Amino acid sequence: MVRNRTVAQGLGLLAWLALTFVAAAVGAIASVDAQVFYAQLDKPGWAPPAGVFGPVWSVLYTLMGVAAWLVWRQRPSQRVDGALGLYLLQLVANSLWSWLFFGWRQGAMAAGEVLLLLALVAITTAAFWRVRPLAGVLLLPYLAWVSFASALTWAIWQRNPGLL
């Protein structure tokens, strides 16, 4: 019985990580030419170099997947279902931003959508915190990064009216 539970928990972790990285891959498809496009943009002095984004997002997606798994482990509970529903919704919004900004080069839409993403991440963080505080803590770096990304998206959009 203990072995079956351990296997189920391990599979659950792999499933949440896989789901999270699938969302990352959907966004990455839109970002195939992101480094070239990003290099062409007029950016504020505080914008990170293109090479920073991949490693940061890899860490964030891993933390996100682990956080979702920690919440999932607390089921059955209506709180868990609601928190995980929010998580899935913010994953969709996360992937959509890459398409708006890099794929379709819609700066105004990306600037508005990243604010929606920021709100969803904040709400998801609070929901995770209520279910399992450690899960909420694991989302704090993601919340901080999306806050930064919101400001950066706005600044880049404002500086590049012809490209975005």
C-alpha positions in Angstrom: 0.0 0.0 0.0 2.8 2.5 0.9 4.6 1.6 -2.3 1.5 2.2 -4.4 1.0 5.6 -2.7 4.7 6.6 -3.3 4.4 5.6 -6.9 1.2 7.6 -7.3 2.7 10.6 -5.7 5.8 10.4 -7.9 3.6 10.0 -11.0 1.5 13.0 -9.8 4.7 15.1 -9.5 5.8 14.1 -13.0 2.3 14.9 -14.4 2.2 18.4 -12.9 5.7 19.1 -14.1 4.9 17.7 -17.6 1.7 19.8 -17.8 3.6 22.9 -16.7 6.3 22.3 -19.3 3.8 21.7 -22.0 2.5 25.2 -21.4 6.0 26.4 -21.5 6.5 24.6 -24.8 3.4 26.1 -26.3 4.8 29.6 -25.5 8.2 28.6 -26.7 6.9 27.8 -30.1 5.9 31.4 -30.5 9.3 32.4 -29.2 11.4 30.6 -31.8 12.8 33.9 -33.1 12.6 35.7 -29.8 16.3 36.3 -29.4 16.7 37.9 -32.8 13.5 40.0 -32.4 14.5 41.0 -28.8 17.9 42.2 -30.0 16.1 44.5 -32.5 14.0 46.2 -29.9 14.7 49.4 -28.1 14.9 48.3 -24.5 15.3 50.2 -21.2 18.7 50.0 -19.5 17.3 47.7 -16.9 16.2 45.1 -19.4 18.0 41.8 -18.9 20.0 40.3 -21.8 18.2 37.7 -23.9 20.2 34.8 -22.4 18.7 35.4 -18.9 15.2 34.4 -19.9 15.6 30.7 -20.6 17.3 29.8 -17.3 15.0 32.0 -15.3 11.9 30.5 -16.9 13.2 26.9 -16.5 13.6 27.5 -12.7 10.2 29.2 -12.5 8.3 26.4 -14.4 9.9 23.8 -12.1 8.8 25.7 -9.0 5.4 26.1 -10.5 5.0 22.4 -11.2 6.1 21.4 -7.7 3.8 24.0 -6.2 0.8 22.6 -8.2 1.8 19.1 -7.1 1.9 20.1 -3.4 -1.6 21.5 -3.8 -2.9 18.5 -5.7 -1.7 16.2 -2.9 -4.1 17.9 -0.5 -7.2 16.6 -2.4 -10.1 15.9 -2.2 -11.1 19.4 -1.3 -13.0 22.2 -3.1 -10.2 24.5 -2.2 -7.8 22.3 -4.1 -10.0 22.1 -7.2 -10.4 25.9 -7.2 -6.7 26.6 -6.7 -5.7 24.1 -9.4 -8.3 25.6 -11.8 -6.7 29.0 -11.3 -3.3 27.4 -11.9 -4.5 26.0 -15.2 -6.0 29.3 -16.2 -2.8 31.2 -15.5 -0.8 28.6 -17.5 -3.0 29.4 -20.5 -2.5 33.2 -20.0 1.3 32.6 -19.6 1.5 30.8 -22.9 -0.7 33.4 -24.6 1.6 36.2 -23.7 4.5 34.7 -25.8 2.2 34.5 -28.8 0.9 38.0 -28.4 4.4 39.5 -27.9 6.8 37.4 -30.0 4.5 35.4 -32.3 2.0 38.0 -33.4 3.9 41.2 -32.2 0.9 42.8 -30.7 2.5 45.0 -28.1 -0.7 46.6 -26.8 -2.4 43.3 -26.4 0.7 41.8 -24.7 0.8 44.7 -22.3 -2.8 44.3 -21.4 -2.6 40.5 -21.2 0.5 40.5 -19.0 -1.5 42.5 -16.4 -4.2 39.8 -16.6 -1.5 37.2 -16.1 -0.1 39.1 -13.1 -3.6 39.2 -11.5 -4.1 35.5 -12.1 -0.7 34.6 -10.7 -1.4 36.8 -7.6 -4.8 35.1 -7.1 -3.3 31.6 -7.7 -0.5 32.3 -5.2 -3.0 33.3 -2.6 -5.2 30.2 -3.3 -2.2 27.9 -3.1 -1.1 29.6 0.1 -4.4 28.8 1.7 -4.2 25.1 0.7 -0.5 24.6 1.4 1.6 27.6 2.4 4.8 26.1 0.9 3.1 26.0 -2.4 2.3 29.7 -2.2 5.9 30.4 -1.2 7.1 28.5 -4.3 5.0 30.8 -6.5 6.5 34.0 -5.1 9.5 34.1 -7.5 7.0 33.6 -10.4 4.9 36.5 -9.0 8.0 38.7 -8.7 9.1 37.8 -12.3 5.7 38.4 -13.9 5.6 41.8 -12.0 8.9 42.7 -13.6 7.8 41.3 -17.0 4.7 43.5 -16.8 6.9 46.6 -16.4 9.3 45.4 -19.1 6.5 44.6 -21.6 5.0 48.1 -21.1 8.4 49.8 -21.5 9.3 47.9 -24.6 5.9 48.4 -26.2 6.2 52.2 -25.6 9.7 52.4 -27.0 8.9 50.3 -30.2 5.7 51.6 -31.8 6.8 50.5 -35.3 7.7 46.9 -34.3 5.0 46.1 -31.8 
